[in-house]
Amino acid sequence: MAAQAYDEDGGIAVLLTDEQSQEGEWLPEAQWSAQSMVTSPSASTVRHERPAGRPTSPLSQPMEGDSVVENTLKEQADDLQKQITEFKQMAQSAQQAAREQSDPVNSTLKELMQQVSAIRDYAATQQNRVEKLQDGYDWGIIRTFCLRVIRCIDNIEGRLADLASGDGSDSPLEEIKDELLFALESSGIEQFRPELNSEYRGQEKLAETIKERQPAKKPEQTGRIARVIRPGYRYMIDDENYKVVRAAQVKLFG
């Protein structure tokens, strides 16, 4: 019994039979079958070698590609994290270096500020001293001039006292005295007389006493002003402040 089989890949028909052929007998079917076997070795080889190969799954290649991409991204993420850590360390090092460098600078600036402050204080002190010296110098000149005028007034008053027996108001000396007093007052110098029977204590800067004492009629008069021998003069700075040009001279009860 014979049957035909077709190779799907090569399109070749193969005659199969279960009867034994006689040796030496030529059969057309046998020749056709032998030729087909000789001419299609690749087909049979391919048919027998194909099952021996490892079947490949179409899903295996994408899975392997995903794992490679995942590993690459992980490595990049690790590298980025390392770079961030290095940047943080560099920033901390820079801040520390800046602090270390700024400490000496701040200390130096503080010392310079202290020195400048000390120089300013010294300059202000010297300025005040110069002003005081200038004021004292100016005041010394003013006081010296005023004392000369006051001495003239004292001499005129002495002469007027000697002429007390006559009419002193009509004397030319009285007019000269008034003119000198007016000149002093227009320059800020005023004449003053301590109040009689007032307590001398507390007026030491305004009046000076003589050794002679006037007998007191009452015990409570002791230490009070009994008489003004000569008036005093003072330079008025303002309504409350003044400088004494010459103190008054008084006699106390004793």
MARSERO-146019 format. One line per 8 residues: number of its first residue (from 0); for each residue x, y, z of C-alpha. Coordinates in nm, 2 decimals. Example, Ala and Ser with C-alpha at 12.3 -4.5 7.8 and 13.67 -1.06 7.14 Angstrom:
<recs>
0) 1.23/-0.45/0.78 ~ 1.37/-0.11/0.71
</recs>
This chain:
<recs>
0) 0.00/0.00/0.00 ~ 0.14/0.34/-0.10 ~ 0.05/0.69/0.01 ~ 0.17/1.03/-0.10 ~ 0.29/1.30/0.15 ~ 0.35/1.67/0.07 ~ 0.62/1.88/0.23 ~ 0.45/2.20/0.32
8) 0.78/2.40/0.32 ~ 0.93/2.29/-0.01 ~ 0.62/2.19/-0.20 ~ 0.76/1.83/-0.28 ~ 0.55/1.51/-0.28 ~ 0.69/1.20/-0.11 ~ 0.56/0.85/-0.19 ~ 0.54/0.62/0.11
16) 0.48/0.24/0.08 ~ 0.48/-0.05/0.32 ~ 0.56/-0.31/0.05 ~ 0.91/-0.43/0.01 ~ 1.05/-0.36/-0.33 ~ 1.25/-0.63/-0.51 ~ 1.62/-0.56/-0.55 ~ 1.71/-0.48/-0.90
24) 1.36/-0.41/-1.01 ~ 1.31/-0.06/-1.15 ~ 1.00/0.12/-1.06 ~ 0.91/0.46/-1.17 ~ 0.76/0.54/-0.82 ~ 1.09/0.44/-0.66 ~ 1.30/0.66/-0.89 ~ 1.06/0.95/-0.83
32) 1.08/0.90/-0.45 ~ 1.46/0.88/-0.45 ~ 1.50/1.19/-0.65 ~ 1.27/1.38/-0.42 ~ 1.47/1.27/-0.12 ~ 1.80/1.37/-0.29 ~ 1.68/1.71/-0.41 ~ 1.52/1.82/-0.08
40) 1.78/1.76/0.19 ~ 1.74/2.10/0.34 ~ 1.37/2.05/0.39 ~ 1.42/1.73/0.58 ~ 1.71/1.88/0.77 ~ 1.51/2.18/0.86 ~ 1.22/1.97/0.97 ~ 1.43/1.75/1.20
48) 1.65/2.04/1.33 ~ 1.37/2.28/1.41 ~ 1.24/2.10/1.72 ~ 1.59/2.08/1.86 ~ 1.62/2.46/1.89 ~ 1.51/2.65/2.20 ~ 1.18/2.81/2.15 ~ 1.19/3.18/2.19
56) 0.91/3.37/2.34 ~ 0.82/3.70/2.18 ~ 0.76/3.86/2.52 ~ 1.11/3.78/2.65 ~ 1.29/4.05/2.45 ~ 1.08/4.35/2.57 ~ 1.12/4.23/2.93 ~ 1.49/4.22/2.90
64) 1.49/4.57/2.75 ~ 1.28/4.71/3.04 ~ 1.52/4.57/3.29 ~ 1.82/4.73/3.11 ~ 1.64/5.07/3.11 ~ 1.55/5.03/3.47 ~ 1.91/4.96/3.57 ~ 2.03/5.26/3.37
72) 1.78/5.49/3.53 ~ 1.88/5.36/3.87 ~ 2.25/5.42/3.80 ~ 2.17/5.77/3.69 ~ 1.96/5.84/4.00 ~ 2.25/5.71/4.22 ~ 2.50/5.94/4.03 ~ 2.27/6.23/4.07
80) 2.23/6.17/4.44 ~ 2.60/6.15/4.48 ~ 2.64/6.48/4.30 ~ 2.38/6.64/4.52 ~ 2.56/6.51/4.83 ~ 2.89/6.65/4.70 ~ 2.74/6.99/4.63 ~ 2.60/7.00/4.98
88) 2.94/6.92/5.13 ~ 3.10/7.18/4.91 ~ 2.84/7.44/5.02 ~ 2.89/7.36/5.39 ~ 3.27/7.38/5.34 ~ 3.23/7.72/5.17 ~ 3.00/7.85/5.45 ~ 3.25/7.73/5.71
96) 3.54/7.89/5.53 ~ 3.34/8.22/5.50 ~ 3.26/8.21/5.87 ~ 3.62/8.14/5.96 ~ 3.74/8.43/5.73 ~ 3.47/8.67/5.86 ~ 3.56/8.62/6.23 ~ 3.90/8.80/6.20
104) 3.75/9.07/5.98 ~ 3.47/9.13/6.23 ~ 3.72/9.14/6.51 ~ 3.93/9.39/6.32 ~ 3.63/9.61/6.24 ~ 3.53/9.60/6.61 ~ 3.87/9.71/6.72 ~ 3.88/9.99/6.45
112) 3.54/10.11/6.57 ~ 3.66/10.12/6.93 ~ 3.97/10.32/6.82 ~ 3.76/10.56/6.62 ~ 3.52/10.60/6.91 ~ 3.82/10.67/7.14 ~ 3.96/10.92/6.90 ~ 3.62/11.10/6.87
120) 3.60/11.12/7.25 ~ 3.95/11.25/7.28 ~ 3.88/11.51/7.01 ~ 3.56/11.62/7.18 ~ 3.74/11.65/7.51 ~ 4.01/11.86/7.35 ~ 3.75/12.07/7.18 ~ 3.58/12.14/7.51
128) 3.91/12.21/7.67 ~ 3.99/12.46/7.39 ~ 3.65/12.62/7.43 ~ 3.70/12.65/7.80 ~ 4.04/12.80/7.75 ~ 3.91/13.03/7.49 ~ 3.62/13.13/7.72 ~ 3.86/13.18/8.00
136) 4.10/13.38/7.79 ~ 3.82/13.60/7.66 ~ 3.67/13.63/8.01 ~ 4.01/13.73/8.15 ~ 4.03/14.01/7.90 ~ 3.68/14.13/7.97 ~ 3.73/14.11/8.34 ~ 4.06/14.30/8.34
144) 3.91/14.58/8.13 ~ 3.60/14.59/8.35 ~ 3.81/14.61/8.67 ~ 3.99/14.91/8.54 ~ 3.66/15.09/8.47 ~ 3.53/14.98/8.81 ~ 3.84/15.12/8.98 ~ 3.77/15.45/8.82
152) 3.42/15.44/8.95 ~ 3.54/15.37/9.30 ~ 3.77/15.67/9.29 ~ 3.49/15.89/9.17 ~ 3.26/15.76/9.45 ~ 3.54/15.83/9.70 ~ 3.57/16.19/9.57 ~ 3.20/16.23/9.59
160) 3.20/16.11/9.95 ~ 3.46/16.37/10.04 ~ 3.23/16.63/9.88 ~ 2.93/16.51/10.08 ~ 2.92/16.84/10.26 ~ 2.83/17.02/9.94 ~ 2.57/16.94/9.67 ~ 2.72/16.63/9.50
168) 2.44/16.59/9.26 ~ 2.55/16.90/9.07 ~ 2.91/16.78/9.05 ~ 3.06/16.68/8.71 ~ 3.20/16.37/8.88 ~ 2.85/16.24/8.93 ~ 2.78/16.26/8.56 ~ 3.11/16.08/8.48
176) 3.02/15.81/8.72 ~ 2.68/15.76/8.56 ~ 2.84/15.74/8.21 ~ 3.09/15.47/8.32 ~ 2.81/15.27/8.48 ~ 2.60/15.29/8.17 ~ 2.90/15.17/7.96 ~ 2.94/14.87/8.18
184) 2.57/14.79/8.18 ~ 2.55/14.81/7.80 ~ 2.83/14.55/7.79 ~ 2.64/14.32/8.02 ~ 2.81/14.42/8.35 ~ 2.57/14.53/8.63 ~ 2.64/14.67/8.97 ~ 2.48/14.50/9.27
192) 2.47/14.55/9.65 ~ 2.39/14.26/9.89 ~ 2.07/14.31/10.10 ~ 2.13/14.46/10.44 ~ 2.05/14.24/10.74 ~ 2.05/13.93/10.51 ~ 2.23/13.61/10.61 ~ 2.58/13.62/10.48
200) 2.61/13.24/10.46 ~ 2.54/13.14/10.10 ~ 2.66/13.47/9.96 ~ 3.03/13.40/9.98 ~ 3.08/13.42/9.60 ~ 2.90/13.75/9.58 ~ 3.05/13.93/9.88 ~ 3.37/13.94/10.09
208) 3.39/14.05/10.45 ~ 3.63/14.27/10.64 ~ 3.77/14.16/10.98 ~ 3.61/14.44/11.17 ~ 3.26/14.36/11.30 ~ 2.98/14.58/11.40 ~ 2.83/14.51/11.74 ~ 2.49/14.33/11.71
216) 2.20/14.47/11.91 ~ 2.02/14.13/11.89 ~ 2.17/13.78/11.91 ~ 2.00/13.68/11.59 ~ 2.18/13.96/11.40 ~ 2.51/13.78/11.44 ~ 2.65/13.67/11.10 ~ 2.43/13.90/10.91
224) 2.53/14.19/10.68 ~ 2.55/14.52/10.86 ~ 2.69/14.75/10.60 ~ 2.80/14.74/10.23 ~ 3.13/14.91/10.20 ~ 3.16/14.89/9.82 ~ 2.92/14.74/9.56 ~ 3.00/14.44/9.35
232) 2.98/14.38/8.98 ~ 2.88/14.07/8.78 ~ 2.86/13.98/8.41 ~ 2.51/13.85/8.32 ~ 2.52/13.56/8.08 ~ 2.14/13.52/8.09 ~ 1.86/13.58/8.34 ~ 1.98/13.30/8.57
240) 2.36/13.26/8.50 ~ 2.63/13.51/8.57 ~ 3.00/13.55/8.64 ~ 3.12/13.77/8.92 ~ 3.36/14.04/8.80 ~ 3.43/14.17/9.14 ~ 3.27/14.07/9.47 ~ 3.11/14.33/9.70
248) 3.27/14.42/10.02 ~ 3.06/14.40/10.34 ~ 3.07/14.44/10.72 ~ 2.90/14.18/10.94 ~ 2.73/14.20/11.28 ~ 2.95/14.03/11.54
</recs>
